[in-house]
Structure formats: structure tokens, C-alpha cells
């Protein structure tokens, strides 16, 4: 062990000018060299004894320390001469701080209850930043003083769950309470307490390092980001994220005396997903995230998520005006520059619970409810279509024997091997054909998109059919408009059916007052074109007047009859020469990938198992996030492929 007096003498003997060497430089030098011991040893010949301090440092190590410690090369060499032994033969104290894991072990062994880990969660500001605070307006730079500390659990990506001490500090001038990732203030109009997330964090970063997901539970943003990408890329559920993290956490960082149990829950994973996504969104919008301070965590972010959903519903996805060389063809005809812009539309079944009343978009009180608040009175009426008779006690049907038989068959279908068979079919369905899904609930309720048909006997004489909706009803499909390059431009939930009127309105509302596509490719354009060409609304006819309505190549070849002359004359993609180009061998090929919708649906449909129990607000928010992430990654790939991704002006 070297004392301070000995160190000064060693530095003096090594001809180090102590007047220009800072203590911080020496500390940095020792810690960095401690971490580079194996690298330094590697560059020496084999005859170098590992237990003997090398006489000199390798050139690359000197250059690194020169950049890092801001020291001259000669001073670095002199410091190594003086302190090489200190670095090479580390004492117990230096070993206790030489790495992150060593530092964690040191705190765990010696920190006790007050310093359980090297991490404590503090507000990012030591002074009040409220412009309405009397201290701030009087230019009194007073330290925040009213601190409250409590125990917490921090879930980290690299070190597992850790015990941490958390501090919140109240400004004595304005009573704003400052937390690690947000502060609590009173809204000037509503006078309600609200949480406001900071505009920026340490070193001006737009996101904090840690976010609070519950009173005593915190998650590293890097871990939350990893979970979000797992959901996006691997369709990993929050439950699976939870179980994987718990199984891999073998660090045993939590003391047995710690008051908070380190149990990662599914809702913590979802809360981290929501908070991270909202913070990302508000950063892109140059705004601050504000949520109510009162109430439960499960409802705290609903209004903020709904605001984002509404914004995207009105203004579209950020990539709505996307264009690139794969989705826009540019060529010259008769000396004139021509642009051909094509999009593809299709529906994919994902589905969430919705109100039983057809076309109703009301929000359900819970995902287990059959009706929204507006139609709650219908709970007391028979679920057979066309029957308005009151139900009997403990039943979903009236006293009509046929309706009772239908309900009995419904519950029979939900049991035993019948249900297991269809569950297996649904599991295959989610990963293969995503066009239609017959959906059964996990417990006693069967979920259906529309009423099922039941065969009943009429007083022992003959059989007849009854249509009923005893289980929960689900939205019909998610309609997507996609560029041939794979960029998703728009999404719309269709509640009851994939009606042509809805598809026409979806296209019109998406591109109205924007650059319209020259071609709207849809698998049943032969029917859609008749609908819009003869539509009673002149605005609808005018909108589609100069848009080509071709069927995609795959469906035209495999699903449309040659005897359909209207389809062959109006929706045959071969009738639109601008969709074709001639390759080097003189063969005609399709310029646009018209099968992109089927390819995208295969990916998008795999979110069905994750989304089936989501409420309407989080369902839209989650799918919007998946599309945002998809488009970000797609744009990166298009840039790598050098197809010039840009926007319509």
C-alpha cells in the first residue's frame, strides 16, 4: 500500500510536474489502468511475468490515456513509473471499486440499510424550476430541502433487480414535488395535481435513465426499450418478458431485510412500455407528457394514450406522406416527366372485445363486458338476434325453448375437446392464414366476431337455425394501407365487416388534401370500383375518378373468374401499362410489389394473441406503436438499400 506522502515522492522522482497534474487526472489514470491490465499484459512478449509490473506502457495505451485523462504523453509515462505498482498490485480498497460488479459487491457488503447499492434515485435538479415559484421569480437560488426517502426496487438490464433508495424533494416555496423522472404540480386551471415529465434529463437527454412504474418499482429505460423491441420483433408478451427476466435474474442483489419484494409483474412491463412510448412521442412533438397524479396507475395514462391515438387518427402516421423509388415510379413519356404512386390495401384479423351492438364504437367498461355504457341496458335482453325478450335469471337467453337450446349448445361448444380442437386451430391460424379467425375465450365465454349459427329442434318436428351472440364480440379486422416498399401509411379498425363503403371512406379520408395515389390496389377492386364509380355522392366519384383500381396480381390470377368481364376490363393489372416495366432481357415485369399487403399481414396478424384481451385505448396505442417502430426500421432499411426515402411536399 502506498501512502499519499510516498505517492508525492514517487511522482517527484519520476520528474512529474505536480503543479499541472490534477487529482481527478490521477484518479482517472489509476482506475482506467486497472481496467486495462490484461490489455497491457497482452501486448508484452511471453517472457513477461504476469505478476511483475511492466516497465513501460504500450503506445496504444498511452494514446488512449492521453485522450481520456487529458495528459501529455511524457506525464503519462512518468505517472506509470510512479504508480505502476499501485495499479498492478491492487490493494483491497482499489479492488473494491475497480469494476461495476466490484462496486456492487462493496455496497452490498458494507452499505447496510442506508447504502444498499451504488445507485440512488434523485430528482435531476437540485433547485426549483417552476417559473411561478416565489423563490425562482425572486432569483433566489435555494437548494431543494424537503426530502422524503423510501426503499425501492430497480430492475436493470445488466445486473438484475437491485435495491435502491429513492428520494423525492418538495420545494418549500411553491410545493412542487420533484421525483426522479417527473415532478408533481398543481394545474393552474383545474387546480388538480398532475405529474409533468421533465423536458430533458441529465446531459440534455430526452429520456431519463430510469422510469417509475409503481410507487416502489423502477425500470431502466434500456430494459424497457429491449422489452418493447421484443414485443415488436418477436411478438413477446409482457408475461413472457416478465418470466424471462425473473428466470435470468441470478444476481441476488436484494437483501433479505429489504422491505420491498422484488417481484416483477406484467403490469410493470406494460407500464414501462406505455411511459417510454409516450415520452418518445412527446419528444418528437416538442411537448411534455402530463398525466393525473391521483388515481390508480392502471388508469393514469389512458387520457395521454387516447390523445396520441386521436392525433394519429386525425393527422395520420408520421410516414403518411412517404415516398421512395420502390413505391413511386418516375419516367419520361413524350418528353414529359411522369410520377406513378401506388398503394395497396387489405384487412387482417387481430381483434379486441367490442360492444355487441352492430357498428357501435363505444368503449367497454372492461374487456369482459358485452355492452358499452350507452347500451348497457341491453344486458337484460335475450342474445338471440331479433329477440327483444327479457332474459331469465342467470341466463343470457329468454324462456323460449329454442333460444335456451342455442345457449346450451353455446356452452357445450366452449367445453372439452371441442374447445381444445379450435384452440389448436387458432394457434395455427395466428401464424399462418391471418384473413379470418374463429376465436374462443380462455375460460367459460366464447368470443366471436359476429353471431354464431345454432341448429335447434322445433318441438321435436324439424330443425331450424338460430343466430345468437352469447360470447363477447370482437372487432372484425384492421385495415391497412401500405406502400409497395412496405411502409405502413394508415390503419383503421373495422368493427363489423370489411364493407366496400368503409374501404372507400378509409382511402378518401387518408389521402384527402394530400398527394393521392395513382393506383389503389385492393383484392376486390372489381366490386369497390363499381361502388365508387356509381356512388351518389359526387365528391366520392370525383376523388376516385383519376385513381386506378386494379386487383393485385396474386388475387387476380387465383381468386377472380375469367368470366367476370367487368373485372377483366376494369381491374386487370395488365390493363395499366405504367405498372409494368421491361427488364434487361426484354421481359415485362411488375414495377410494384402488389403482394406487399399479404406479406405485411402475415407479420401484423401475429399480434393477435397479444392483443385479444386489450381494452380499446391500449389496443389502438399498442398497434400504433408497432406501426411506428415498423416504419422506423423500414426507413432504415430503405436508406441502406439506397432507394431514397423522402416525403411528398
Secondary structure, 3 states (H helix, E strand, C coil): CCCHHHHHHHHHHCCCCHHHCCHHHHHHHHHHHHHCHHHHHHCCCCCCCCCCCCCCCCHHHHHHHHHHHCCCHHHHHHHHHHHHHHHHCCCHHHHCCCCHHHHHHHHHHHCCCCCCCCCEECCCCCECCCCCCHHHHCCCCCECCEEEEEEEEEECCCCCEEEEEEEEEECCCCCCEECCCEEEEECCCCCCEEEEECCCCHHHCCCCCEEEEECCEEEEHHHHHHHHHHHHHHCCCHHHHHHHHHHHCCCCCCCCCCCCCCCCCHHHHHHHHHHHHHHHHHHHCCCCCEEECCCCHHHHCHHHHHHHHHHHHHHCCCCCCEECCCCEEEEEECCEEEEEEEEEEEEECCCCEECCCCCCCCCECCCCCCCECCCHHHHHECCECCCCCECCCCCCCCCCHHHHHHHHHHHHHCCHHHHHHHHHHHHHHHHCCCCCCCCCCCCCCCEECCCEEEEEEECCCEEEEEEECCCEEECCEEEEEEECCCCEEEEEEECCCCCHHHHHHHHHHHHCCCCCCCEEEECCHHHHHHHHHCCCCHHHHHHHCCCECCCCHHHHHHCCCCCCHHHHHHCCHHHCHHHEEECCCCCEEECCCCCHHHHHHHHHHHHHHHHCCCCHHHHHHHHHHHHHHHHHHHHHHHHHCCCCCEECC
